[in-house]
Amino acid sequence: SMMVSGALGASVSMIEKFYKYKSFQVAFIDTAYNIGFAIFSLVLGFTVKGHKMRWVGSGILMIALGCALFIVPVFVKPNDASSAAERIILCLSGKPSNDDHLKICGADSYLYLMIMWLSYFLIGIGSAPLHTAAISFLDDNSPKEKIGVYTGIYYSCGAIGPLVGYLITSVFLRIHIYIKKPDDSILSSSSPNWVGAYWLTYLVGAVMTLLLSGPLLLFPSKIVKKTDSQESVIDNPNLTFSESIQITVLVFKNLPFLLTCGGMFFEGLMLNALSLFMSKYVEIQFSVSPQKASLLTGIVLVPSSFIGLGLGGYGTKIFAWCPKRLMKKITIISFLCCSSLGFLFLRCENTNLHGVKYDSGNTLIFENDMTALCNCRIGNYFPVCVNGKTYFSPCALGCKNQEGTTPDMIFSNCETTLVVNTATEGVCTAKCNALPIFLSFGFIAMILQYSTYVLLINYT
C-alpha cells in the first residue's frame, strides 16, 4: 500500500515532468498493478493450500523486485537536468540553437514506460497473497467472533503504508532527481519545473520489503490447532480442480454475491482514482507546490482510511452474523458517501494557464505571434505571475530582462501590454478558501468509503 496508494500518487507530477508523460500514461502504469493483482488473485484462489505464509513471503519478495525495477529508468535515462526545461527562456531574437528543442516523446520514452509498467505488474502479483492467502491465514487462526475486528485491524495497518509513502515522498521531493543538483541549474525545490527524487521512496520500499520477506517465510503454517472437522471444511486436501470449478460456477450464480462484487468494483474504481490523482488535482486547482499537495493528500487519505477501516471492523463485529442488517448499513453509508462527493467540484478561480491554447489538432500552441519573434519554445515551460494570472513563460510575454535568483526572480522590459511593470516567477497563489472545505469533505467521504470496504469484504 505504501507503493501503490502513497508513493505513486505523490509522484505523479514528478514522473510527468521527468519523462514528459501525460496523466493517462501514468494511469497506464497504475493499471499494471490491478492487472497483476487480479490475475494472480484468481490463480491463488485455486492453488493456495498448505503453507499460506510462504505464499505471502514470496509475494513480498516480488514486491521488492518490482520496487527495484521501478528505479531503473531514472539511471538509464540520459541526464538532461540542464536541458531547456531548466533554463529561463527570455525573449531572444535570432535563430534558436538546437539545444532549445525539447524532446517530448520517443522510443526510449516508451521503453521507460514499459519498464515501470512491468514493475507495477510485479508489485500487483506480489500484493495478491496479502489479500488472499494472508486473509485466509488470519481467518484460520482467529476466534470466530473476533474475525471482523482482526480484519479491520489488518486493513487499518495497511493504511499506515500510504501515510509513510506520502510523508517520505514529500520529503524526498525536496531533493534533486539526481541527488546533487547540477551547478548550472537555476531551479529550486519551489520552482514549477523542479523534479524531485521520487525514486528514493521506491528504494526504501525495496529494502523494507526485502527485510520483511525473511521472517514471513519462516512463519509456521498454523498457529492455532484446528479440529478434524474444521480441517475438512476449511482446508480439504481432497478437493479436486474440477470440484473447485463447480463451486466457482455455483458462486457466480449467486446474484447477491455478484451485485456485491459489482459494488466493490465501482468502489475500487473511485478509491484508486482518488489515491492516484488527488495530489495532482490539489496542486493544479489550488495552486500549491507538489510537496505541499502530497502532504495535504496524505493528511486526508491516510487518517480517513485508518478510521474508516477501524469503524468497518467494529461494524462487522456487530452485524456480521445478520447479512440483511449488514447490507442495509452498507447501503446507507454508501448513500452518505455519494452525497459528500460534491466536494470534487470545488476549485479556485483564475488557476488556468494563460498565453497558450490547443489548436484543432489538440496540440498546445502559443496564443500570439510575438512568441515566434522571440523564438519561444512550447517545451520551455517556466510559469510567471502577472496581475493574478499565470502565464506560460517570460518568453511568451516578450520579457527580455531578469533580476534576482530563484524562487524570487523578477522579469521586466516585456514587449506585451499585459505586463505593466514586472512579472514574478512561479504560479500565482490562489486567493480563495475552497481548499479547507475540499479537504474536509474529502476526509468525511473517505471515512465512509473505507468503512464500507471492510463491511463488503466480510459480507462476501
Summary of the structure (lengths in Angstrom):
residues: 460
radius of gyration: 25.7
end to end distance: 22.2
largest distance: 87.0
contacts: 1506
relative contact order: 0.15
helix: 63%
strand: 7%
